[in-house]
């Protein structure tokens, strides 16, 4: 009985030992899996054991570890067999040449089957380890390839950036040369145009009264065209100064109504155009540069005069919108062909001109509205567009909305 009890205890011991060995063997290689390691590291990070979270496996197996594991796979079962054989031989006290079938059965059970199970378990782990080594090798190859591509792309990007930087410097130089050339040409044109304007004024006033009307008409046309060229050269010069950041404004309290009347008289002096002026009762002064505000109004009124038929009026209004307190809103409305919605965002761009298919071509350079908007924004105002305005399909019209800051009482007193 005692012998059977010892055999039973040895059986239980070997089964527990075998299961423990199997669990330990599998557990030795489980931490190499990324997800398992990540869970452990996140827990350690949360508990404060790690100051910096690094999601890396505990070790990366390679072919050296694989060869060692292959050796262990054979040595452990062989060691178990020899241990069981020696233990059973000592327990049964079998001499050489004797046959003990009970010892043979126990040796077969504990020394053959159990090591065979251990060998099978190690073989399965070996297959998994082989797959892991192969995956690591492929990952390293891919990583090296990616690193090489990153280095190549970084080098190419750096070279491209240097080329773009050099091209940008060249473009800046060309742009500066263009601005200098435009300023030089504008300066060169202003002097002869000013002299020509003065000469034409003298000729018109000194011409004999009995001179033919054709001569007066020619002199008047020459004076108008000369004035237009002089204004254009000044506009180009101011735009080049704006691009260079050298245009200086002198804002101050400015009365809108007398300035507007002066602009209308100078621009529409030889025109029978009717103007509908509907201001509020007390127009407050605005904070603006009087010279450049007159230029803005001149551009907007000239634009409305170009596109409005001679029999139709130009409507000009001035209000203080409740939605924009502290600002005076001036509206200039024409009865022209209007501006489509899809090109309204481009109407204030430099050199952009919209020609209506139902309207004859009008002279211009595409700089007036761009210049007016820039000048308005430099004076803390805004210039926007609304079209269509009227219900007339043939003449829907366009309305330019000029907003300027009102002078506060303290500023006006100063």
Secondary structure as UniProt FT lines:
FT   HELIX           2..30
FT   TURN            31..32
FT   HELIX           34..47
FT   HELIX           63..92
FT   TURN            96..97
FT   HELIX           101..106
FT   HELIX           107..113
FT   HELIX           114..206
FT   TURN            209..210
FT   HELIX           213..244
FT   STRAND          252..254
FT   HELIX           256..267
FT   TURN            269..270
FT   STRAND          275..279
FT   STRAND          286..288
FT   HELIX           290..307
FT   TURN            310..311
FT   STRAND          314..319
FT   HELIX           322..324
FT   TURN            325..326
FT   STRAND          327..333
FT   HELIX           341..343
FT   TURN            344..348
FT   TURN            350..351
FT   TURN            357..358
FT   HELIX           368..378
FT   TURN            379..380
FT   STRAND          382..386
FT   TURN            394..395
FT   STRAND          399..406
FT   HELIX           409..413
//
